[in-house]
Every structure is written in C-alpha cells, then in structure tokens.
C-alpha cells in the first residue's frame, strides 16, 4: 500500500505546503515553499469522485447507477465538491 500524501497538519489541521522536491534519479533537490495543487487540497474520496466523473464522460446518471445512489445524491455531492473548490480558489 502506497502512503497517502498528507494535506493537513496533524497538529493544528492547517493546510500543508510542499517545501522540497527531489529527483530519484540524480538526487537533485529543489527547496522552496509551494502550495499544493488545487486537486490535492481535496480529500481522496473527492478526488476519486472527480475521476469517476471524468471516466463516465460527465454522466451523473451513469455515476449514480455505478455508485448505487440516486441522481440527486450524486448531483449534490458534485455541487459540494464544486463549492469546496471555489472556496479553495478564493483563499
């Protein structure tokens, strides 16, 4: 099992940032203070929902069938993710 990338501080629950990247081939390191990409700032469950949305060509009806949920439930989940992403963009 691959370890999950933490996105929140385990102590204060504030957002984490990337401070170092390194090349596994030549061991070059780059340091700085970089924000996590927007899609990494949402939960793994939300990322999987977006991936499923993409793989079903944006068909919420098909997603509802695959997930065993009603269309309104899937639509509400998408609306919640959209609002969360909008809030993250406005930070």
N, C-alpha and C positions, 0 to 999 in steps of 0.2 A: 504494500500500500504506500502510495506516494504521500509525503507530508503536505498538509494544507498550508497555503500562504496566509499568515495572519493579516487581518486588515484593521484590527482594533487593538489598542494597548490592553494587555491583560490586567493592568493595574487600575487605570483611570477610564478605560473604554474610549479614549480619544482616537482619532484616525492615525494610523501609522504612515510613515513615508519611507521611501527607498533611499538609503544612504550610500550603498556600494553595489556595484555590479562587477562581475569578474568573468574572464574568458577561461573556460575549462581546458582549452587547447594550449594557449601560450601563457596563461596565468596573468595576463594584463588585468589591472583593476582600475576602475573609474569610481571616484568618490564625489559626492555632492549631496544635495537634498532635493529629491524629486518626488512629486506627488504620484500616488498610484494611479494608473489609468482608470478612467471612469467605470468601466465594466468590472474592474477588480475591487471596486468600492462597494459593490452589492454582494449579497450572500451567494453562496454556491447554489442554493436552491433557485434563486432568482436568475442566476447565470444559466442554469440548466433549462429554466422555463424559456428564456430568450433563445437558447439554442434550439429547443423543440419548436418554437415559433418559426424560426428560420428554416428548419428542416421540413416543416409542413407548409412551406411557402406562404406563411402568414395566415393559414386557415385555422381560425379559432374553433370552428365547428369540428374539424378533424382532430385538433388537440383535445377537445372535450371528450370525443369518443375514445381516443388513446389513453387519456388520463382517467376515464370513468367518472367524469364530472359533468355538470350541466354547462351549457354555453354561457349563461350569466356568471357562473362561478369563475370560469376561465377568463371571461371578459373583465371581471372585477379584479382578478389577480394581475392581468396585464395593465389595467388602469393604475393599480397600486404601484407597480414597478415603474411605469411612466412618471408618475408623480414623484417617486423617490429619486429617479434620475434627474428630473427637473430641479428638485431641491438641492441635489449634489452639485449641479452645474452652477447654481446661484450662490454657492458658498464662496 
